[in-house]
């Protein structure tokens, strides 16, 4: 079994929305062969809580506006360290960069096929590492704005 065309459409739109809001390390997995509750996962991260919320809001708005899709569940808003959007067909995880490293969801799903994403989303791979290096050299306070 593979992810449905609708799931791929949702993932592609969500990935582009995340990339437009400067998410880091966007990746999607087809989990339809190992889970019966959803077809695909989208993972993305950001270096601060405000940007995590911004990414999630953009994904939610874009999926509603362009595809008429509303999440059946949204979790994690209070702390904005890990927000989950459940669209039944897909589940979107937007994590603070520290949570992304700690929980390492990619490790859990590495055996599942990756879903082809838009070029803008592909270009985000490795951005979290770049940001961490900049943070080390420039200092945390200088990078907490909307640049990354």
N, C-alpha and C positions, 0 to 999 in steps of 0.2 A: 504494500500500500504506500502511496506517496501523498504528499500534501495536495490539496485540491487547488484548482485554479483560483478560487476565491481567496484561499489562504495565502497564496503567492502574491496576489494583488494587494491584500492587506499588508503583508510583510514589506513589500516593495514601497508602498506609500509611506508606511511608518518609518522605514529606514531612511527614506529621502527627507522626511520631516525631521528626524533626529539629526541627520547630517546638516540640514539647514540651520539647526540651532547649535551647531558645533559640538555634537556628541563625539566621544572618543570610542574607538575600537568597536564599531558596529558590526555585528555578526548575527546570522540567522541559521537555525538548524531545523531540518525536517525531522520531527520527532514522532511522526505518525505511525511508524512501525513499532515503536516501543511504548507509546502512551495511547490510550483510547480516549482520553479527555480533550485532546487538542492536536492540531496538525503541526504547529510550528512555534518555535521560540525566537524572539528577537532580543538580543542583548546589546545594551549601550551603556556608556558611563560618562560622567562629568566630574570635574575637580571640586565642585562646591554644591551645596544644597540648593541654592537659588537656581543654578543652571539645571540641576536635575529636574526641578519643578517646571522650568521653562521648556525643557525638552518634552516632558510628559504632556504638558498643556498643548504644545504644538502638534504632537502625534494625535492626541485626542481630537483636536479641532480639525486637523486635516482628514482623518479617517471619517469623521462625521460629515464634513462638508463635501468631500470628493466621492466617498463610497457609501454614505448613509449608515455607517457602522458606529454603534455606541458600545462602550464596555459594559459588561454585565457586572463587573466588580472592579474597584480601584482601591488598592491597599498601600499603606505606607506614607500617606501624605503628611502626617504629623511631623515626623523627623526629616523627611525627604532624603533619607540615606539610601533607600531602596524602594522605589515605587513600582508596583505591579499593575498592569492593565490587562484584564482578562476579557477577550473578545470571543471566547469559546473556540473559534477556529484557530486563533493565535493567542499567545500570551507574550506581552511585552514587559521586559525587565529593564528599568533604567536605574542604575546604581551609582552611588558616589564611588569615586575611583578606589578608595580604601576598601569599601565593601566588595567591590569587584575582585580585587586581589585576594581578599580574605576568603570569600566564598567560592571563588574559581568555578563558576558554573560551566565554563568551557570544558573543564575536566570531566564533568558528569556526562556531557553530551558529545564528546569528541568523536565517538564512534558513529554518530548520526551524520547523514549527509548535510553539507552546508548548502544553503539556498543562495543562488546568485542574486546579488544586490546591485543597486544603481552605482555608477562610478563614484559619485560623491560619497557614498557610504563606504565604499572600498578604500577610499583615500584616508579614512579616519583610523585605519589600523596603525597602531604604534604611536598615536597621538598622546595617549596617557603617559607613555614612557618619556616622550619629548617634554611634556608638561612637567613631569616630576624632575627631570634634569634642570629645566629652567627654574623651577621652584628652589632647587638646591643652590643654584648660583645667584639668583636674584633676591631670594628671601620670600617667605610666604605672603607678607603684607602687600608686596608690589603686584602679586598675581591674583589677588582675590576678586578682581573686577571681571568684566564680561569679555575680556580678550580671549579666553580659552574656553 
